């Protein structure tokens, strides 16, 4: 039997390699500031989420508009940003508070922080019954401090929209005034993916990394075309 499959889309530079036409008919999951590209492309994922308090606050108005105007079917936020039934609030436990992988939608109300947006998106997909997760754009490679950023305590602010942003699949992913956490890719993001890999294997969840450029070694790797062909079989 074919496993229920979702494509979780990170926002790393390798996402530029994806032919979005290939995704037609497949369940997709987008994140964070990627909505800026969706609007220009006229393409939207089935699901959309943000699991970062600083980024949520920085994009609050845009996220509300996205709920109201886009064809996205379901949203996952750390706050009830909109009264729409399409919005699912996630009650996020502190990172490391539990070593359990969420199992079903009841766990939205007692959700173990996976540590990164992509890992948390994957966990919400598991809650919705997905048994296979295809990762794209999950490069896990960051330039920690861009020349255009200003640091304010634990967060960074974009002082000027970068002409070239090496961290994302389109250069104005981050724009003047945006606030976000210091990426901490090697120190924090990579280990959280390793933990998700271990928990998924124990729970019988298949995660395959189809990112064309990635530093992660904890998942089976493949090509998106090959995995989508399997899904159609």
C-alpha positions, 0 to 999 in steps of 0.5 A: 500500500502506498504511504500517505505522503507530504512534501515539506518545503524548506526555504534553502537555496536548493529549492530553486532547483524544484520544478513546481509543476511537478508538485501538481496533485501532491500534498505540499507544506510551505513555511515562514516567509515563502509566501512572498514567492507564492504570491508572485508565482501564483502557486500555493501549497496545501499547508502552511506554517510558522513555528517561530515566535519572533518570525510570527510576530514580524509577519503577523499582518501578512499571515492574516492576509494569507489566511483570508486571500490564499487557497491554502487549506490549512495553517499552523501557527503558535498563536490564533492569528485568525478566527478562520477554521483553517487555522490550527494553533499549536501549543508548543512545549519547551524544546526537550520537554518530551522525547515523544513524537506527536501521534495524532491531532490531539497532540496539537494541544501538547506539542513537543518542539522539534527545534526547527520550522521544518522539523515541526512542520514534519511533526504536524504532518505526522499528526495529520496521518502522513506516513512518508515525508519528502523534504526539499529545500532543507539545506541546513547551511546558513551564513549566520550574520548577513551584512544587512542584519542588525542584532538586538539581543537574541534576534536579528533585524534586516536593516536593508533588503539584501540584494543577494541572500545566500540562505534562501531560494529567493533573494528578497525572502527577508526584507527590510524590517523583518525580525528573526532568530540567529539561525544557529544551523550547525549548533542547533538545527542539524541536531534537531533533525538528527533527533527527528530522524531517530524518533521517526524510525522508531515510529515507522515514519519514513522521511527522505531528503530530496534536497539537491544540496544538503548538509544533513546525513540522517535521512535516506537521500533520493531525487524528488522525481524518483519519490514522486514516481513511487507515489504514483505507482 
